[in-house]
């Protein structure tokens, strides 16, 4: 029994030390994309610090109790400093549920590793969405277009936009040979308040930090080609809102990120652990609602957002 107690005590010391150290090192993500990788896992450091502190208070050995509590408090405080800005940032007031000229948009990484597209196909077809932005939907997009009659805008690589209305313009125009260019799709639609543009993208994993930052600069360049207030940007950014990279793009894009700590990955786990699918919209839009969809055989949950023009006709 004493052996087990000593073993668990040692394990919790490691958990507390790793959590506090990683949360502290993640603060260096302001300057280093390599250290910023640690910031994506801030909820893990928060849970680890909390576990270590509570263990120290209740079951810790007398000689290590103070150390466990100190490491736990440090981990919780440092992780909270990473996470809290996401939930404290200001948000534009929502539009009324009956606001006119609403559009329903679904963001979904369909995951090319999915064994069965049937659940996703059935659910997406039943949603009656105005616009669907798909990543890794190579097997899904054409069957979905046939079933729904939606117009299919094929982007680069695995990106596609499906829409009830036919776009008045589509395609991405960027200088050729951009080594870091992410998959992109763009469609511009006529609307009651004027034309608006939907852009979908899919970033690399954050372990390729410099690469991901370069992709963000290219997306920012593309956004600059359209009236910002009428743009909707969505995709799998492989980036959490507590990373310094995501916060930096929030500032640079000139759009408001409508997803707020919405955990979407992995859908294959009992609970999703990271919020990496994002939806941005310009000041010409107000959010009516935003929600996570069901499990559909992908490793991502879909995101369902309803937007309304911010200025009434």
C-alpha positions in Angstrom: 0.0 0.0 0.0 2.8 2.4 0.9 4.5 1.5 -2.4 1.4 2.4 -4.4 0.9 5.6 -2.5 4.5 6.6 -3.2 4.1 5.6 -6.9 1.0 7.7 -7.4 2.6 10.6 -5.5 5.6 10.5 -7.8 3.3 10.3 -10.9 1.3 13.4 -9.8 4.5 15.3 -9.2 5.4 14.6 -12.8 2.0 15.6 -14.0 2.1 18.9 -12.0 5.7 19.6 -13.2 4.9 18.9 -16.8 1.7 20.9 -16.8 3.2 24.0 -15.1 6.3 23.9 -17.3 4.4 23.4 -20.5 2.0 26.2 -19.7 4.9 28.5 -18.9 6.8 27.6 -22.0 3.7 28.1 -24.1 3.8 31.8 -23.2 6.9 31.9 -25.5 4.5 31.3 -28.3 4.3 35.0 -28.7 7.7 34.8 -30.4 8.3 31.2 -31.3 6.0 29.0 -33.4 7.6 26.0 -31.9 6.7 27.0 -28.4 3.3 28.0 -29.6 2.5 24.4 -30.3 2.3 24.0 -26.5 -0.4 26.6 -26.2 -2.9 24.5 -28.3 -2.9 22.0 -25.4 -3.7 24.5 -22.7 -6.8 22.6 -21.5 -4.6 19.6 -20.9 -2.2 21.7 -18.8 -5.2 23.1 -16.9 -6.6 19.7 -16.1 -3.1 18.4 -15.2 -2.5 21.3 -12.8 -5.9 20.9 -11.2 -5.3 17.1 -10.7 -1.9 17.6 -9.2 -3.1 20.4 -6.8 -6.2 18.4 -5.7 -4.1 15.3 -5.2 -1.7 17.3 -3.0 -4.5 18.7 -0.9 -6.2 15.4 -0.3 -3.9 12.4 -0.8 -0.4 13.7 -1.2 2.4 12.6 1.1 3.3 15.2 3.8 6.8 15.8 2.4 5.5 16.6 -1.1 2.1 18.1 -0.4 3.3 21.7 -0.7 5.2 21.0 -3.8 2.2 19.3 -5.4 -0.1 22.2 -4.5 2.4 24.8 -5.7 2.8 23.0 -9.1 -0.9 22.6 -9.4 -1.7 26.3 -8.7 1.1 27.3 -11.2 -0.3 25.0 -13.9 -3.9 26.2 -13.4 -3.0 29.9 -13.4 -0.6 29.7 -16.4 -3.1 27.6 -18.4 -5.9 30.0 -17.5 -3.9 32.9 -18.8 -3.8 31.1 -22.2 -7.5 30.1 -22.3 -9.3 33.0 -20.6 -8.9 35.6 -23.5 -11.0 33.4 -25.7 -14.0 33.6 -23.4 -13.4 37.2 -22.4 -13.0 38.7 -25.9 -15.9 41.0 -27.0 -18.5 39.8 -29.4 -21.0 41.6 -31.6 -24.5 41.2 -30.3 -26.5 38.4 -31.9 -29.2 39.0 -34.4 -32.8 38.0 -33.6 -33.9 34.5 -34.4 -36.3 35.9 -36.9 -33.9 38.4 -38.5 -34.5 38.7 -42.3 -32.3 37.3 -45.1 -30.5 34.7 -43.0 -28.1 32.2 -44.5 -27.2 28.8 -43.0 -23.7 27.7 -43.5 -22.1 24.3 -42.5 -18.3 23.9 -42.1 -17.2 20.3 -42.2 -14.0 18.4 -42.6 -15.4 15.1 -43.9 -12.1 13.2 -43.3 -10.9 11.2 -46.2 -10.2 8.3 -43.8 -13.9 7.9 -43.0 -15.1 4.4 -43.9 -18.7 5.3 -44.6 -19.9 8.6 -46.1 -23.6 7.5 -45.7 -24.3 9.3 -42.3 -22.6 12.5 -43.5 -24.4 12.4 -46.8 -27.8 11.9 -45.2 -27.3 14.5 -42.5 -25.9 17.2 -44.8 -28.7 16.7 -47.4 -31.3 17.0 -44.6 -30.0 20.3 -43.3 -31.2 22.4 -46.2 -28.2 24.6 -45.7 -27.5 27.5 -48.1 -23.8 26.8 -48.2 -21.6 23.9 -47.2 -17.9 24.2 -47.1 -16.1 20.8 -47.2 -12.6 19.8 -46.5 -11.3 16.3 -47.4 -14.7 15.6 -49.0 -13.5 14.1 -52.2 -15.9 11.1 -51.9 -18.8 13.1 -50.5 -19.0 16.2 -52.6 -20.3 14.8 -55.9 -22.9 12.5 -54.3 -24.1 15.4 -52.2 -24.4 17.7 -55.2 -26.4 15.1 -57.1 -28.8 14.4 -54.2 -29.4 18.1 -53.4 -28.9 19.8 -56.7 -26.4 22.2 -55.2 -23.9 24.0 -57.3 -20.4 22.6 -56.7 -17.5 25.0 -56.6 -14.3 23.0 -56.7 -11.4 24.6 -54.9 -7.7 23.6 -54.8 -6.9 20.1 -53.6 -9.5 18.9 -51.1 -11.6 22.1 -50.8 -15.1 22.4 -52.1 -18.1 24.7 -51.6 -21.6 23.5 -52.3 -24.4 26.1 -52.5 -28.1 26.4 -53.3 -27.4 29.5 -55.4 -25.0 29.6 -58.3 -22.1 31.9 -57.5 -21.7 35.0 -59.5 -17.9 34.5 -59.3 -15.6 31.7 -58.1 -12.0 30.7 -57.9 -8.9 31.9 -56.2 -6.5 34.3 -57.8 -3.0 34.5 -56.2 0.4 34.7 -57.6 1.7 31.3 -58.8 4.4 29.3 -57.0 3.4 30.2 -53.5 5.2 27.4 -51.5 2.9 27.6 -48.5 -0.4 28.1 -50.2 -3.1 26.1 -48.3 -6.0 24.4 -50.0 -8.6 27.2 -50.8 -12.0 27.6 -52.3 -13.9 30.8 -53.0 -17.4 31.6 -54.2 -19.1 35.0 -54.4 -22.9 35.2 -54.3 -25.5 37.8 -54.9 -27.4 38.7 -51.8 -30.2 41.1 -50.7 -27.6 43.4 -49.1 -25.2 43.1 -52.1 -22.6 40.5 -53.1 -20.8 38.5 -50.4 -17.9 36.1 -50.5 -17.3 32.7 -48.9 -13.8 31.4 -48.5 -12.9 27.9 -47.3 -9.4 26.8 -46.2 -7.5 24.0 -44.5 -4.2 24.6 -42.7 -1.4 22.2 -41.9 -0.9 20.9 -38.4 0.6 23.4 -35.9 3.8 21.3 -35.5 4.7 22.9 -38.8 4.5 26.3 -37.1 6.3 28.4 -39.6 4.5 26.8 -42.5 1.1 27.4 -40.8 2.0 31.1 -40.2 2.9 31.4 -43.9 -0.5 29.9 -44.8 -2.2 32.5 -42.7 -0.4 35.3 -44.5 -1.6 34.0 -47.8 -5.2 33.7 -46.6 -4.9 37.3 -45.4 -3.7 38.3 -48.9 -6.7 36.6 -50.4 -9.1 38.3 -48.0 -7.7 41.7 -49.0 -9.2 41.2 -52.5 -12.8 41.4 -51.2 -14.8 43.9 -49.2 -14.0 42.7 -45.7 -17.4 43.4 -44.2 -19.1 41.0 -46.6 -16.7 38.1 -46.3 -17.2 34.7 -44.5 -14.1 32.7 -43.9 -14.3 29.2 -42.6 -12.3 25.9 -42.5 -10.2 23.5 -40.6 -7.5 25.8 -39.3 -5.8 23.0 -37.2 -5.4 25.8 -34.7 -6.9 26.5 -31.3 -8.1 30.0 -30.2 -5.6 30.0 -27.3 -2.6 29.8 -29.6 -0.8 33.1 -30.3 -0.9 32.3 -34.0 -4.7 32.2 -34.0 -5.0 35.4 -31.9 -2.6 37.1 -34.3 -4.7 36.2 -37.3 -7.9 37.2 -35.5 -6.4 40.7 -35.4 -5.0 40.7 -38.9 -7.9 39.3 -40.8 -10.2 42.2 -40.0 -13.0 39.7 -39.4 -14.8 38.5 -36.2 -14.3 34.9 -35.3 -17.8 33.6 -34.6 -16.7 30.3 -33.1 -15.8 30.7 -29.4 -14.0 27.8 -27.9 -16.2 25.3 -29.9 -14.6 21.9 -29.5 -14.7 20.0 -32.8 -11.9 17.4 -32.8 -11.6 14.5 -32.5 -15.1 13.2 -33.1 -13.7 9.7 -32.8 -13.0 10.2 -29.0 -15.6 10.1 -26.3 -15.4 13.9 -26.1 -13.8 16.5 -28.5 -10.5 17.8 -27.1 -9.6 20.8 -29.3 -11.5 23.6 -31.0 -9.8 23.7 -34.4 -12.7 24.4 -36.9 -13.3 28.1 -37.1 -15.9 30.5 -38.7 -15.1 34.1 -39.3 -17.4 36.8 -40.7 -17.1 40.5 -41.5 -18.9 43.3 -39.8 -21.7 43.1 -42.4 -22.9 39.9 -40.7 -24.4 39.2 -37.3 -24.6 35.8 -35.8 -28.0 34.3 -35.2 -26.7 30.9 -33.9 -23.7 28.7 -34.0 -23.6 25.1 -32.9 -21.7 21.8 -33.2 -23.3 19.1 -35.3 -23.4 15.4 -34.6 -20.9 12.7 -35.2 -20.9 11.7 -38.9 -18.1 9.2 -39.2 -15.5 11.9 -39.6 -12.8 12.8 -37.0 -14.3 16.3 -37.0 -17.7 17.5 -35.9 -19.5 19.8 -38.3 -20.1 23.4 -37.4 -23.5 25.0 -38.2 -23.7 28.7 -38.3 -26.7 30.9 -39.1 -25.9 34.5 -40.1 -28.0 37.5 -40.9 -27.0 40.9 -42.5 -26.2 43.4 -39.9 -28.1 46.2 -41.7 -31.8 45.8 -42.4 -33.1 46.6 -45.8 
